[in-house]
Amino acid sequence: THQNITRALVLGSAMWDLLGTNTVVRPDPDYFQTHFEAVHHLITRLRSDLVGKNVDIFWRLPTAVHLHVTPSDSESPMFGERIKYMSTSRNLMLYQQQVKIMTALKVPVIDLYLATHLSASWLVAGDGRHYRNKYMHYVMDWFFR
């Protein structure tokens, strides 16, 4: 039977919040308050719903972004609009706040931030947000093997 098997539920959210056009440019936690409240609520609710179901919750923290890898506005105006608010300072602030939330909730984290900060060469060509699958499988193996 599968009753004694513990499963891992891996959650995470940051990139869409980082790139959202409804936030301001400066890295101020107050502007992401609804994100932080939603993250807290999600974990609290899931813990309640999953009691006795042999599921461990993990939070995957944000990966680093690399604006220098993306095309300029003149090369790709539509892409430029999508990454308009992508910045290291905003991303780092999201990362730090999520660390605080998960620490307070005692949720284990999968922290890829520093590894991805040093791994721009593993990004999808011309994309400062998405890492190649081979790289992500490799770093995720650090945690699950």
Backbone as CSV, one residue per row, in Angstrom:
resi,resn,N_x,N_y,N_z,CA_x,CA_y,CA_z,C_x,C_y,C_z
1,THR,0.845,-1.191,0.000,0.000,0.000,0.000,0.882,1.243,0.000
2,HIS,0.268,2.373,-0.344,0.988,3.646,-0.405,0.721,4.515,0.814
3,GLN,0.148,3.957,1.866,-0.233,4.755,3.019,0.956,5.330,3.771
4,ASN,2.102,4.656,3.726,3.262,5.118,4.480,4.255,5.928,3.643
5,ILE,3.924,6.183,2.394,4.815,6.958,1.528,4.559,8.437,1.755
6,THR,5.628,9.181,2.003,5.514,10.621,2.136,5.835,11.253,0.794
7,ARG,5.005,12.172,0.406,5.188,12.873,-0.856,5.621,14.307,-0.576
8,ALA,6.328,14.871,-1.545,6.753,16.270,-1.437,5.883,17.122,-2.346
9,LEU,5.314,18.162,-1.794,4.578,19.151,-2.567,5.476,20.378,-2.649
10,VAL,5.974,20.663,-3.837,6.897,21.785,-4.034,6.120,22.941,-4.636
11,LEU,6.133,24.051,-3.932,5.429,25.262,-4.358,6.424,26.399,-4.505
12,GLY,6.000,27.441,-5.175,6.834,28.631,-5.293,6.169,29.644,-6.195
13,SER,6.433,30.901,-5.928,5.869,31.966,-6.744,6.743,33.199,-6.596
14,ALA,7.101,33.792,-7.722,7.841,35.047,-7.676,7.912,35.723,-9.036
15,MET,8.191,34.968,-10.093,8.484,35.591,-11.376,7.334,36.440,-11.901
16,TRP,6.117,35.914,-11.866,4.993,36.700,-12.371,4.758,37.929,-11.506
17,ASP,5.017,37.796,-10.216,4.885,38.952,-9.325,5.960,39.988,-9.627
18,LEU,7.148,39.514,-9.884,8.265,40.400,-10.209,8.002,41.166,-11.504
19,LEU,7.486,40.486,-12.502,7.302,41.081,-13.824,5.991,41.830,-13.977
20,GLY,5.139,41.761,-12.969,3.839,42.411,-13.064,3.950,43.904,-13.290
21,THR,3.101,44.421,-14.167,3.133,45.850,-14.481,2.309,46.678,-13.508
22,ASN,1.687,46.034,-12.545,0.882,46.772,-11.578,1.671,47.130,-10.324
23,THR,2.970,46.977,-10.377,3.810,47.327,-9.234,4.806,48.393,-9.663
24,VAL,5.374,49.072,-8.697,6.327,50.128,-9.016,7.733,49.564,-9.104
25,VAL,8.640,50.376,-9.593,9.991,49.906,-9.872,10.832,49.711,-8.617
26,ARG,10.676,50.555,-7.639,11.579,50.442,-6.488,11.289,49.180,-5.666
27,PRO,12.321,48.590,-5.075,12.138,47.343,-4.324,11.602,47.592,-2.912
28,ASP,10.310,47.743,-2.795,9.674,48.044,-1.525,8.718,46.910,-1.162
29,PRO,8.947,46.224,-0.041,8.081,45.103,0.329,6.600,45.465,0.396
30,ASP,6.271,46.716,0.716,4.865,47.100,0.816,4.122,46.922,-0.505
31,TYR,4.821,47.059,-1.610,4.171,46.933,-2.907,3.875,45.489,-3.275
32,PHE,4.440,44.559,-2.552,4.185,43.150,-2.790,3.410,42.531,-1.632
33,GLN,2.785,43.368,-0.827,2.121,42.884,0.383,1.058,41.829,0.074
34,THR,0.276,42.009,-0.970,-0.752,41.006,-1.277,-0.114,39.676,-1.666
35,HIS,1.029,39.727,-2.341,1.753,38.496,-2.679,2.166,37.774,-1.397
36,PHE,2.755,38.505,-0.463,3.227,37.891,0.776,2.064,37.341,1.599
37,GLU,0.961,38.064,1.634,-0.214,37.580,2.359,-0.770,36.310,1.707
38,ALA,-0.790,36.283,0.372,-1.291,35.106,-0.342,-0.393,33.895,-0.101
39,VAL,0.917,34.100,-0.104,1.868,33.013,0.152,1.633,32.441,1.553
40,HIS,1.520,33.315,2.527,1.284,32.901,3.906,-0.033,32.126,4.007
41,HIS,-1.078,32.658,3.400,-2.388,32.006,3.437,-2.341,30.641,2.745
42,LEU,-1.679,30.559,1.610,-1.583,29.300,0.870,-0.947,28.205,1.728
43,ILE,0.177,28.520,2.350,0.875,27.526,3.175,0.009,27.119,4.364
44,THR,-0.575,28.085,5.031,-1.417,27.805,6.201,-2.606,26.929,5.820
45,ARG,-3.245,27.265,4.713,-4.419,26.502,4.262,-4.027,25.087,3.842
46,LEU,-2.957,24.964,3.068,-2.528,23.639,2.624,-2.147,22.746,3.800
47,ARG,-1.467,23.313,4.770,-1.111,22.519,5.951,-2.365,21.979,6.622
48,SER,-3.360,22.809,6.734,-4.621,22.399,7.345,-5.300,21.314,6.504
49,ASP,-5.337,21.504,5.188,-6.008,20.554,4.297,-5.264,19.227,4.164
50,LEU,-3.961,19.237,4.376,-3.150,18.038,4.151,-2.796,17.273,5.419
51,VAL,-3.363,17.648,6.543,-3.085,16.956,7.803,-3.401,15.473,7.641
52,GLY,-2.437,14.619,8.016,-2.627,13.177,7.968,-2.523,12.556,6.586
53,LYS,-2.102,13.310,5.601,-2.045,12.786,4.231,-0.620,12.472,3.776
54,ASN,0.344,12.476,4.671,1.744,12.149,4.355,2.312,13.006,3.224
55,VAL,2.089,14.310,3.322,2.613,15.244,2.329,3.458,16.284,3.055
56,ASP,4.696,16.413,2.615,5.580,17.456,3.140,5.586,18.621,2.154
57,ILE,5.437,19.830,2.667,5.420,21.023,1.828,6.819,21.638,1.806
58,PHE,7.274,21.969,0.603,8.538,22.677,0.400,8.241,23.927,-0.418
59,TRP,9.023,24.976,-0.195,8.872,26.209,-0.974,10.130,26.433,-1.803
60,ARG,9.940,26.537,-3.105,11.069,26.849,-3.981,11.187,28.366,-4.079
61,LEU,12.276,28.872,-3.559,12.517,30.315,-3.564,12.792,30.806,-4.981
62,PRO,12.692,32.120,-5.206,12.933,32.662,-6.547,14.336,32.345,-7.061
63,THR,14.426,32.194,-8.362,15.727,32.093,-9.015,16.164,33.498,-9.418
64,ALA,17.445,33.670,-9.620,17.972,34.976,-10.015,17.547,35.309,-11.441
65,VAL,17.411,36.595,-11.709,17.129,37.071,-13.065,18.382,37.767,-13.603
66,HIS,18.503,37.748,-14.910,19.693,38.325,-15.561,19.252,39.211,-16.718
67,LEU,19.009,40.462,-16.420,18.546,41.400,-17.440,19.555,41.569,-18.571
68,HIS,20.842,41.428,-18.256,21.876,41.627,-19.272,21.823,40.584,-20.394
69,VAL,21.087,39.515,-20.216,20.987,38.452,-21.218,19.855,38.736,-22.213
70,THR,18.913,39.592,-21.848,17.726,39.817,-22.666,18.010,40.805,-23.798
71,PRO,17.214,40.727,-24.866,17.395,41.667,-25.970,16.977,43.078,-25.561
72,SER,17.501,44.075,-26.248,17.132,45.463,-25.960,15.741,45.746,-26.511
73,ASP,15.149,46.862,-26.084,13.824,47.261,-26.585,13.809,47.385,-28.101
74,SER,14.882,47.906,-28.669,14.911,48.090,-30.114,14.954,46.756,-30.854
75,GLU,15.542,45.745,-30.222,15.602,44.411,-30.834,14.271,43.672,-30.717
76,SER,13.584,43.901,-29.615,12.338,43.173,-29.355,11.423,44.013,-28.464
77,PRO,10.667,44.959,-29.047,9.840,45.864,-28.234,8.807,45.149,-27.364
78,MET,8.190,44.085,-27.878,7.178,43.364,-27.102,7.817,42.661,-25.904
79,PHE,8.957,42.033,-26.120,9.665,41.367,-25.040,10.121,42.397,-24.013
80,GLY,10.575,43.554,-24.485,11.020,44.617,-23.581,9.943,45.065,-22.626
81,GLU,8.709,45.140,-23.097,7.588,45.512,-22.229,7.351,44.454,-21.158
82,ARG,7.508,43.193,-21.505,7.263,42.102,-20.555,8.293,42.082,-19.435
83,ILE,9.500,42.505,-19.727,10.550,42.460,-18.706,10.847,43.840,-18.126
84,LYS,9.968,44.774,-18.375,10.175,46.162,-17.958,10.537,46.296,-16.473
85,TYR,9.918,45.487,-15.633,10.147,45.595,-14.187,11.047,44.490,-13.630
86,MET,11.700,43.768,-14.515,12.611,42.713,-14.072,13.906,43.372,-13.592
87,SER,14.190,43.227,-12.325,15.433,43.801,-11.797,15.967,42.925,-10.673
88,THR,17.266,42.961,-10.524,17.903,42.186,-9.465,17.451,42.659,-8.094
89,SER,17.304,43.974,-7.900,16.938,44.487,-6.577,15.512,44.066,-6.190
90,ARG,14.574,44.130,-7.107,13.200,43.697,-6.812,13.160,42.190,-6.564
91,ASN,13.899,41.443,-7.360,13.924,39.993,-7.207,14.564,39.593,-5.874
92,LEU,15.654,40.243,-5.519,16.314,39.957,-4.247,15.388,40.273,-3.078
93,MET,14.640,41.357,-3.179,13.708,41.710,-2.116,12.619,40.634,-1.982
94,LEU,12.075,40.155,-3.106,11.087,39.070,-3.049,11.694,37.830,-2.402
95,TYR,12.895,37.510,-2.801,13.613,36.359,-2.238,13.752,36.507,-0.713
96,GLN,14.247,37.640,-0.267,14.478,37.843,1.162,13.180,37.787,1.967
97,GLN,12.115,38.361,1.433,10.834,38.338,2.140,10.256,36.916,2.193
98,GLN,10.420,36.163,1.102,9.934,34.791,1.122,10.729,33.936,2.109
99,VAL,12.019,34.185,2.224,12.824,33.479,3.226,12.265,33.760,4.620
100,LYS,11.946,35.014,4.905,11.386,35.374,6.217,10.064,34.657,6.475
101,ILE,9.198,34.634,5.471,7.888,33.988,5.636,8.058,32.495,5.892
102,MET,8.884,31.851,5.087,9.052,30.397,5.228,9.760,30.039,6.539
103,THR,10.662,30.883,6.973,11.325,30.666,8.265,10.291,30.759,9.389
104,ALA,9.452,31.779,9.329,8.417,31.958,10.354,7.426,30.791,10.357
105,LEU,7.107,30.270,9.172,6.157,29.160,9.066,6.821,27.784,9.206
106,LYS,8.144,27.801,9.332,8.926,26.557,9.454,8.710,25.626,8.248
107,VAL,8.755,26.221,7.075,8.626,25.466,5.821,10.024,25.314,5.230
108,PRO,10.445,24.095,4.931,11.750,23.906,4.293,11.752,24.560,2.913
109,VAL,12.888,25.142,2.555,12.987,25.834,1.271,13.975,25.141,0.340
110,ILE,13.738,25.321,-0.925,14.677,24.914,-1.966,15.260,26.222,-2.476
111,ASP,16.487,26.483,-2.085,17.107,27.781,-2.341,18.075,27.680,-3.517
112,LEU,17.624,28.169,-4.658,18.436,28.147,-5.876,18.972,29.528,-6.233
113,TYR,18.713,30.523,-5.390,19.021,31.903,-5.760,20.506,32.110,-6.064
114,LEU,21.366,31.753,-5.141,22.798,31.994,-5.369,23.338,31.167,-6.527
115,ALA,22.903,29.924,-6.631,23.366,29.084,-7.741,22.952,29.690,-9.075
116,THR,21.715,30.161,-9.165,21.256,30.741,-10.430,21.848,32.124,-10.666
117,HIS,22.179,32.821,-9.597,22.835,34.119,-9.746,24.180,33.952,-10.465
118,LEU,24.812,32.830,-10.243,26.114,32.551,-10.858,26.003,31.752,-12.158
119,SER,24.792,31.557,-12.662,24.600,30.629,-13.772,23.900,31.234,-14.986
120,ALA,24.201,32.461,-15.309,23.572,33.107,-16.465,23.824,32.333,-17.758
121,SER,24.929,31.633,-17.823,25.246,30.868,-19.044,24.278,29.705,-19.260
122,TRP,23.493,29.359,-18.245,22.529,28.266,-18.360,21.126,28.747,-18.705
123,LEU,20.963,30.039,-18.958,19.652,30.556,-19.329,19.302,30.171,-20.760
124,VAL,18.005,30.107,-21.035,17.552,29.944,-22.415,18.082,31.153,-23.180
125,ALA,18.570,30.957,-24.375,19.190,32.036,-25.160,18.258,33.249,-25.257
126,GLY,18.789,34.408,-24.890,18.044,35.657,-24.992,16.976,35.864,-23.938
127,ASP,16.934,35.016,-22.926,15.890,35.070,-21.908,16.539,35.144,-20.532
128,GLY,16.350,36.224,-19.833,16.961,36.413,-18.523,16.184,35.815,-17.374
129,ARG,15.140,35.029,-17.676,14.267,34.492,-16.628,14.265,32.978,-16.550
130,HIS,14.350,32.309,-17.684,14.145,30.862,-17.732,15.454,30.118,-17.961
131,TYR,15.725,29.187,-17.070,16.931,28.359,-17.168,16.625,27.110,-17.985
132,ARG,17.635,26.621,-18.658,17.449,25.411,-19.459,17.097,24.236,-18.556
133,ASN,16.270,23.348,-19.088,15.792,22.202,-18.305,16.936,21.369,-17.746
134,LYS,17.966,21.147,-18.536,19.095,20.332,-18.079,19.700,20.916,-16.796
135,TYR,19.867,22.210,-16.759,20.428,22.873,-15.584,19.475,22.727,-14.387
136,MET,18.179,22.983,-14.598,17.220,22.913,-13.495,17.124,21.499,-12.943
137,HIS,17.175,20.495,-13.803,17.171,19.106,-13.321,18.421,18.841,-12.482
138,TYR,19.535,19.349,-12.941,20.803,19.160,-12.231,20.751,19.777,-10.832
139,VAL,20.314,21.031,-10.723,20.321,21.669,-9.399,19.212,21.130,-8.500
140,MET,18.088,20.731,-9.072,17.045,20.142,-8.240,17.475,18.798,-7.675
141,ASP,18.333,18.095,-8.400,18.880,16.829,-7.890,19.686,17.037,-6.613
142,TRP,20.237,18.229,-6.411,20.967,18.506,-5.170,20.054,18.278,-3.973
143,PHE,18.780,18.573,-4.130,17.847,18.506,-3.019,17.112,17.187,-2.897
144,PHE,16.965,16.456,-3.995,16.088,15.298,-3.973,16.791,13.971,-4.273
145,ARG,18.085,13.946,-4.259,18.789,12.665,-4.448,19.526,12.305,-3.192
